[in-house]
Amino acid sequence: MTITIHPRVLELLASKICHDLVSPVGAVSNGIELMRELGPEMSGDAVDLIESSILQASVRLKMFRLVYGAAGSEKMVSLTDIKETFENWAKGGRNTVSWVGEIDLDDVPKGFAKTLLNILMLAIECNPGDGEIITEFSTNSAKIIVNGKKPALYDGMDKCLKLDFPIEDLDPRLVHAYVAAVFADYFGLNIAWENISESQLNFTLSCKNMADSKDI
């Protein structure tokens, strides 16, 4: 199987990563500047700003390494790594995170953990208000339950998850969904989704031979 990634997808993905890192890295610079301008009396506040910004940048870098990099596909990545990475990503946001059951990553394709993390990241994007993200594991699949005020896919996101969206029309808001679908397809996985109600959106990640289509 040959999968070709269009240069525009790579450009948008690089832009997304840089955009998400600009804020914490810029805050470190601001903290250093604050120390220089205001002197020792403000050093405590500046150090706090620098420390929190470095932590935020570290969390985002680890997420991007596992979600988009080769590290997420390695067998050495454990379910604990996935849980900790996502919990740190969601920390400080408006969604609580919980897990139900376990899954043996040796029983699923090697890209399962990476693709799961992609969907969890997508779940946060689809639930910008107060809510919760619950992941329920079974033998060789995972259901991600998104509870909130009005969780929903953005316009075009469903087509991206089906790899049926024009590349030239992709934008930074949609590129993550498209890339998640590319990974799923490459690793022989299926992403399904369903709006259960106005307040609940479900995603399911399973092996392709367990599902007949990309829609529930």
Backbone hydrogen bonds in HBPLUS format (Angstrom, degrees):
<---DONOR---> <-ACCEPTOR-->    atom                        ^
c    i                          cat <-CA-CA->   ^        H-A-AA   ^      H-
h    n   atom  resd res      DA  || num        DHA   H-A  angle D-A-AA Bond
n    s   type  num  typ     dist DA aas  dist angle  dist       angle   num
A0009-VAL N   A0006-HIS O   2.93 MM   3  5.48 130.9  2.17 115.5 127.5     1
A0011-GLU N   A0007-PRO O   2.91 MM   4  6.20 157.3  1.96 152.3 159.0     2
A0012-LEU N   A0008-ARG O   2.91 MM   4  6.12 164.1  1.94 151.4 154.9     3
A0013-LEU N   A0009-VAL O   2.93 MM   4  6.05 154.9  1.99 146.2 153.6     4
A0014-ALA N   A0010-LEU O   2.93 MM   4  6.08 161.8  1.96 149.1 153.8     5
A0015-SER N   A0011-GLU O   2.94 MM   4  6.14 154.0  2.01 144.2 152.0     6
A0016-LYS N   A0012-LEU O   2.90 MM   4  6.11 152.2  1.97 144.1 151.4     7
A0017-ILE N   A0013-LEU O   3.03 MM   4  6.31 164.3  2.05 152.8 155.9     8
A0018-CYS N   A0014-ALA O   2.99 MM   4  6.17 168.4  2.01 151.1 154.6     9
A0019-HIS N   A0015-SER O   2.86 MM   4  5.95 158.7  1.90 147.3 153.8    10
A0020-ASP N   A0016-LYS O   3.02 MM   4  6.23 157.1  2.08 149.9 155.0    11
A0021-LEU N   A0017-ILE O   3.13 MM   4  6.33 128.0  2.41 140.2 153.6    12
A0021-LEU N   A0018-CYS O   3.14 MM   3  5.14 137.9  2.33  96.2 108.3    13
A0022-VAL N   A0018-CYS O   2.94 MM   4  6.01 132.0  2.17 148.9 160.7    14
A0025-VAL N   A0021-LEU O   3.20 MM   4  6.18 163.7  2.23 154.6 159.5    15
A0026-GLY N   A0022-VAL O   2.76 MM   4  5.69 153.2  1.83 147.4 155.9    16
A0027-ALA N   A0023-SER O   2.96 MM   4  6.14 144.8  2.09 144.0 153.7    17
A0028-VAL N   A0024-PRO O   3.16 MM   4  6.45 144.3  2.29 141.3 149.2    18
A0029-SER N   A0025-VAL O   3.28 MM   4  6.64 157.9  2.33 145.6 150.4    19
A0030-ASN N   A0026-GLY O   2.94 MM   4  6.26 151.1  2.02 144.4 153.0    20
A0031-GLY N   A0027-ALA O   2.89 MM   4  6.13 151.5  1.98 145.6 152.8    21
A0032-ILE N   A0028-VAL O   3.06 MM   4  6.37 157.3  2.11 151.5 156.8    22
A0033-GLU N   A0029-SER O   3.00 MM   4  6.23 158.7  2.05 147.8 153.9    23
A0034-LEU N   A0030-ASN O   2.86 MM   4  6.07 148.1  1.96 144.4 153.4    24
A0035-MET N   A0031-GLY O   3.09 MM   4  6.37 152.1  2.17 144.6 151.0    25
A0036-ARG N   A0032-ILE O   3.11 MM   4  6.41 151.4  2.19 144.9 152.7    26
A0037-GLU N   A0033-GLU O   2.95 MM   4  6.16 154.2  2.02 149.2 156.0    27
A0038-LEU N   A0034-LEU O   2.95 MM   4  5.89 171.8  1.96 153.7 156.2    28
A0039-GLY N   A0035-MET O   3.13 MM   4  5.33 137.4  2.32 126.4 133.6    29
A0042-MET N   A0039-GLY O   3.18 MM   3  6.01 159.3  2.22 124.8 129.6    30
A0043-SER N   A0040-PRO O   3.08 MM   3  4.91 161.3  2.11 103.2 109.0    31
A0046-ALA N   A0042-MET O   3.11 MM   4  6.35 161.9  2.14 153.9 159.6    32
A0047-VAL N   A0043-SER O   2.81 MM   4  5.96 158.7  1.86 151.3 156.4    33
A0048-ASP N   A0044-GLY O   3.03 MM   4  6.26 158.4  2.07 147.8 153.7    34
A0049-LEU N   A0045-ASP O   3.00 MM   4  6.25 156.4  2.05 146.0 152.2    35
A0050-ILE N   A0046-ALA O   2.91 MM   4  6.18 158.6  1.96 149.5 155.4    36
A0051-GLU N   A0047-VAL O   2.81 MM   4  6.00 165.8  1.83 155.0 158.7    37
A0052-SER N   A0048-ASP O   2.99 MM   4  6.14 167.6  2.00 150.6 153.8    38
A0053-SER N   A0049-LEU O   3.01 MM   4  6.06 152.4  2.09 142.7 150.8    39
A0054-ILE N   A0050-ILE O   2.89 MM   4  6.04 157.5  1.94 151.4 157.2    40
A0055-LEU N   A0051-GLU O   3.04 MM   4  6.22 159.0  2.08 146.6 152.3    41
A0056-GLN N   A0052-SER O   3.00 MM   4  6.19 156.8  2.06 141.7 148.0    42
A0057-ALA N   A0053-SER O   2.91 MM   4  6.13 159.3  1.95 147.8 153.4    43
A0058-SER N   A0054-ILE O   2.89 MM   4  6.07 155.3  1.95 147.0 154.0    44
A0059-VAL N   A0055-LEU O   2.94 MM   4  6.21 156.6  2.00 150.5 156.3    45
A0060-ARG N   A0056-GLN O   3.06 MM   4  6.31 161.8  2.10 148.9 153.5    46
A0061-LEU N   A0057-ALA O   2.89 MM   4  6.08 158.5  1.93 149.9 156.2    47
A0062-LYS N   A0058-SER O   3.00 MM   4  6.19 159.3  2.04 148.4 153.4    48
A0063-MET N   A0059-VAL O   3.06 MM   4  6.29 158.1  2.11 145.9 152.0    49
A0064-PHE N   A0060-ARG O   2.93 MM   4  6.17 169.9  1.94 155.3 157.4    50
A0065-ARG N   A0061-LEU O   2.90 MM   4  6.03 151.4  1.98 145.2 153.5    51
A0066-LEU N   A0062-LYS O   3.12 MM   4  6.35 153.3  2.19 146.9 152.3    52
A0067-VAL N   A0063-MET O   2.77 MM   4  5.87 164.7  1.79 160.6 166.0    53
A0068-TYR N   A0064-PHE O   2.89 MM   4  5.47 160.6  1.93 136.1 142.7    54
A0069-GLY N   A0065-ARG O   3.06 MM   4  4.64 126.3  2.36 104.4 119.0    55
A0073-SER N   A0070-ALA O   3.03 MM   3  5.55 155.7  2.09 115.7 123.1    56
A0074-GLU N   A0071-ALA O   3.19 MM   3  5.43 160.7  2.23 108.8 114.7    57
A0077-VAL N   A0074-GLU O   3.22 MM   3  5.84 164.4  2.25 114.3 118.8    58
A0081-ASP N   A0078-SER O   3.10 MM   3  5.14 119.6  2.48  94.4 108.5    59
A0082-ILE N   A0078-SER O   3.21 MM   4  6.61 155.6  2.27 146.4 152.1    60
A0083-LYS N   A0079-LEU O   2.92 MM   4  6.18 165.3  1.94 153.2 156.9    61
A0084-GLU N   A0080-THR O   2.91 MM   4  6.05 174.2  1.92 155.7 157.4    62
A0085-THR N   A0081-ASP O   2.95 MM   4  5.98 160.9  1.98 146.8 152.7    63
A0086-PHE N   A0082-ILE O   3.02 MM   4  6.16 165.1  2.04 150.9 154.7    64
A0087-GLU N   A0083-LYS O   2.87 MM   4  5.99 163.6  1.90 154.3 159.6    65
A0088-ASN N   A0084-GLU O   2.99 MM   4  6.08 158.6  2.04 146.4 151.7    66
A0089-TRP N   A0085-THR O   3.02 MM   4  6.18 147.1  2.13 138.4 148.0    67
A0090-ALA N   A0086-PHE O   2.87 MM   4  6.11 155.0  1.94 153.1 159.0    68
A0091-LYS N   A0087-GLU O   2.94 MM   4  5.96 129.0  2.21 136.7 150.1    69
A0093-GLY N   A0090-ALA O   2.91 MM   3  5.43 154.3  1.98 138.2 140.9    70
A0131-GLY N   A0094-ARG O   2.98 MM  37  6.41 147.1  2.09 153.6 150.7    71
A0096-THR N   A0131-GLY O   3.02 MM  35  6.52 154.0  2.08 141.8 142.7    72
A0133-ILE N   A0096-THR O   2.82 MM  37  6.18 159.4  1.86 159.7 165.1    73
A0098-SER N   A0133-ILE O   3.08 MM  35  6.49 154.0  2.15 160.6 161.2    74
A0135-THR N   A0098-SER O   3.09 MM  37  6.50 161.8  2.12 147.5 151.6    75
A0100-VAL N   A0135-THR O   2.80 MM  35  6.09 154.4  1.87 165.7 162.1    76
A0137-PHE N   A0100-VAL O   2.90 MM  37  6.21 169.5  1.91 169.6 169.6    77
A0107-ASP N   A0104-ASP O   2.92 MM   3  5.64 164.3  1.95 121.9 127.1    78
A0108-VAL N   A0105-LEU O   3.46 MM   3  5.44 167.8  2.48 101.8 104.9    79
A0112-PHE N   A0109-PRO O   2.98 MM   3  5.57 162.0  2.01 127.8 128.7    80
A0115-THR N   A0111-GLY O   2.97 MM   4  6.10 170.1  1.98 157.4 160.2    81
A0116-LEU N   A0112-PHE O   2.83 MM   4  5.97 156.3  1.88 152.0 159.2    82
A0117-LEU N   A0113-ALA O   3.02 MM   4  6.25 159.0  2.06 148.6 153.5    83
A0118-ASN N   A0114-LYS O   3.00 MM   4  6.33 147.7  2.11 144.2 153.8    84
A0119-ILE N   A0115-THR O   2.99 MM   4  6.33 153.7  2.06 149.3 155.2    85
A0120-LEU N   A0116-LEU O   2.91 MM   4  6.21 158.9  1.96 152.7 158.8    86
A0121-MET N   A0117-LEU O   2.96 MM   4  6.12 155.5  2.02 145.1 151.4    87
A0122-LEU N   A0118-ASN O   2.97 MM   4  6.22 148.6  2.07 140.0 149.2    88
A0123-ALA N   A0119-ILE O   2.74 MM   4  6.04 146.0  1.85 148.1 158.3    89
A0124-ILE N   A0120-LEU O   3.21 MM   4  6.56 148.4  2.32 144.2 150.3    90
A0125-GLU N   A0121-MET O   3.30 MM   4  6.66 154.9  2.36 141.2 147.6    91
A0126-CYS N   A0122-LEU O   2.96 MM   4  6.28 143.5  2.09 147.8 158.5    92
A0127-ASN N   A0124-ILE O   3.13 MM   3  5.16 155.9  2.20 102.3 109.7    93
A0152-ALA N   A0126-CYS O   3.11 MM  26  5.27 149.6  2.21 141.9 145.0    94
A0132-GLU N   A0147-ASN O   2.86 MM  15  5.24 151.9  1.94 142.9 150.4    95
A0147-ASN N   A0132-GLU O   2.96 MM  15  5.24 166.6  1.97 159.3 161.9    96
A0134-ILE N   A0145-ILE O   2.90 MM  11  4.99 168.3  1.91 148.7 152.0    97
A0145-ILE N   A0134-ILE O   2.69 MM  11  4.99 168.0  1.71 160.5 160.3    98
A0136-GLU N   A0143-LYS O   2.79 MM   7  5.11 165.2  1.81 155.3 158.4    99
A0143-LYS N   A0136-GLU O   2.85 MM   7  5.11 166.3  1.87 148.8 152.8   100
A0138-SER N   A0141-SER O   3.02 MM   3  5.38 166.5  2.04 151.4 148.9   101
A0142-ALA N   A0205-LEU O   2.94 MM  63  5.26 151.2  2.03 146.3 154.7   102
A0205-LEU N   A0142-ALA O   2.84 MM  63  5.26 164.5  1.86 157.1 162.5   103
A0144-ILE N   A0203-PHE O   2.74 MM  59  4.97 161.2  1.77 143.0 149.7   104
A0203-PHE N   A0144-ILE O   2.87 MM  59  4.97 156.2  1.92 142.3 150.2   105
A0146-VAL N   A0201-LEU O   2.76 MM  55  5.02 156.4  1.81 156.1 162.9   106
A0201-LEU N   A0146-VAL O   2.92 MM  55  5.02 159.2  1.96 143.7 150.5   107
A0148-GLY N   A0199-SER O   2.99 MM  51  5.17 160.3  2.03 139.4 144.2   108
A0157-MET N   A0154-TYR O   3.00 MM   3  5.35 160.4  2.04 127.3 133.0   109
A0160-CYS N   A0156-GLY O   3.03 MM   4  6.33 148.2  2.14 145.5 155.2   110
A0161-LEU N   A0157-MET O   2.96 MM   4  6.24 152.6  2.04 148.2 154.6   111
A0162-LYS N   A0159-LYS O   3.14 MM   3  4.99 138.3  2.32  91.9 104.0   112
A0164-ASP N   A0159-LYS O   2.76 MM   5  4.95 173.3  1.77 156.4 154.0   113
A0163-LEU N   A0160-CYS O   2.94 MM   3  4.80 157.8  1.99 102.9 109.5   114
A0169-ASP N   A0166-PRO O   2.98 MM   3  5.44 150.7  2.06 112.3 121.4   115
A0170-LEU N   A0167-ILE O   3.09 MM   3  5.35 163.9  2.12 111.1 116.2   116
A0174-LEU N   A0171-ASP O   2.96 MM   3  5.48 142.5  2.11 117.1 127.2   117
A0175-VAL N   A0171-ASP O   3.07 MM   4  6.07 139.7  2.24 158.6 170.2   118
A0178-TYR N   A0174-LEU O   3.25 MM   4  6.55 159.6  2.29 153.9 160.0   119
A0179-VAL N   A0175-VAL O   2.95 MM   4  6.14 163.6  1.97 153.1 157.0   120
A0180-ALA N   A0176-HIS O   2.88 MM   4  6.07 157.2  1.93 151.6 158.1   121
A0181-ALA N   A0177-ALA O   3.10 MM   4  6.34 152.4  2.18 143.1 149.7   122
A0182-VAL N   A0178-TYR O   3.00 MM   4  6.35 146.6  2.11 144.4 154.2   123
A0183-PHE N   A0179-VAL O   2.98 MM   4  6.29 161.8  2.01 154.7 158.0   124
A0184-ALA N   A0180-ALA O   3.00 MM   4  6.25 162.5  2.04 146.7 151.8   125
A0185-ASP N   A0181-ALA O   2.95 MM   4  6.09 164.7  1.97 148.4 152.2   126
A0186-TYR N   A0182-VAL O   2.94 MM   4  6.10 160.3  1.98 149.1 154.9   127
A0187-PHE N   A0183-PHE O   2.94 MM   4  6.13 156.6  1.99 155.1 160.5   128
A0189-LEU N   A0184-ALA O   2.73 MM   5  4.68 171.0  1.73 152.5 149.6   129
A0188-GLY N   A0185-ASP O   3.32 MM   3  5.25 161.8  2.35 100.9 105.9   130
A0208-LYS N   A0188-GLY O   3.11 MM  20  5.69 170.4  2.12 134.7 133.1   131
A0190-ASN N   A0206-SER O   2.64 MM  16  5.24 159.4  1.68 161.4 163.1   132
A0206-SER N   A0190-ASN O   3.05 MM  16  5.24 158.7  2.10 144.7 151.6   133
A0192-ALA N   A0204-THR O   2.90 MM  12  5.03 160.1  1.94 147.2 153.2   134
A0204-THR N   A0192-ALA O   2.82 MM  12  5.03 151.5  1.90 137.7 139.2   135
A0194-GLU N   A0202-ASN O   2.91 MM   8  5.27 145.1  2.04 148.0 152.7   136
A0202-ASN N   A0194-GLU O   2.84 MM   8  5.27 174.2  1.84 156.7 158.4   137
A0196-ILE N   A0200-GLN O   2.93 MM   4  5.38 125.1  2.24 132.3 147.0   138
A0197-SER N   A0200-GLN O   3.29 MM   3  5.10 167.3  2.31 136.5 136.5   139
A0200-GLN N   A0197-SER O   3.29 MM   3  5.10 164.4  2.32 100.3 104.9   140
A0210-MET N   A0207-CYS O   2.86 MM   3  5.47 161.5  1.89 122.5 127.5   141
A0211-ALA N   A0208-LYS O   3.17 MM   3  5.39 164.5  2.19 109.3 114.1   142
